[in-house]
Amino acid sequence: KKNFPNDLGVYISSDLKWRTHGQQSAAKANSILGQLRQAFHAWNPQSFNSLYTAFIRPHLEYATSVWNPHRRADVKIIENIRRRATKLVGRIRDRSYQDRLAILNLTTLESRRSRVDLISHYKIANGLLDVNWLASTKLMSSISCHGQANAISGHKKRLFVQLSNCPA
């Protein structure tokens, strides 16, 4: 078995893939979902929203600004828990997943992760977060070791990170 460091509840593998963290998050949420299923027998949309947002969603979304999954398999592991959870509401159990989300007034986890990414990027780019590595960054003058950043189209406010194999 490989050793995965657990830093603040986020499992990090040596290849920087998030499969282990996604599986651990899904396992925790699945366990809680099973306990809620046994404790509550009659589900309506209001009780589902309250219980889901309080007990299940925090496990599925914990630290997503750090570990946002991009591989389909990783996204599927997390999203399957939500699919199963939305089937607890008896009146809408037979509807499609998208219909269940609309009835419950929920968005997909992927869209929520994208929103968190955009907010985090905005805060970092505008100095609203005190991130230590920003002190050693500057606006990028080139996109790689050679070449000008202003020769390509796009926004000129890019962060420069010193590459170890490129001369300064």
FENHUJO-V8455 format. One record per helix or strand. SS is the DSSP state (helix for helix, strand for strand). FROM is the first residue (numbers start at 1). TO is the last residue. If there is no record, write none. Layout:
ss/from/to
SS/FROM/TO
SS/FROM/TO
This chain:
ss/from/to
strand/5/7
strand/10/12
helix/19/39
helix/45/61
helix/64/67
helix/72/86
helix/90/92
helix/97/103
helix/109/125
helix/132/136
strand/138/139
helix/149/151
strand/159/160
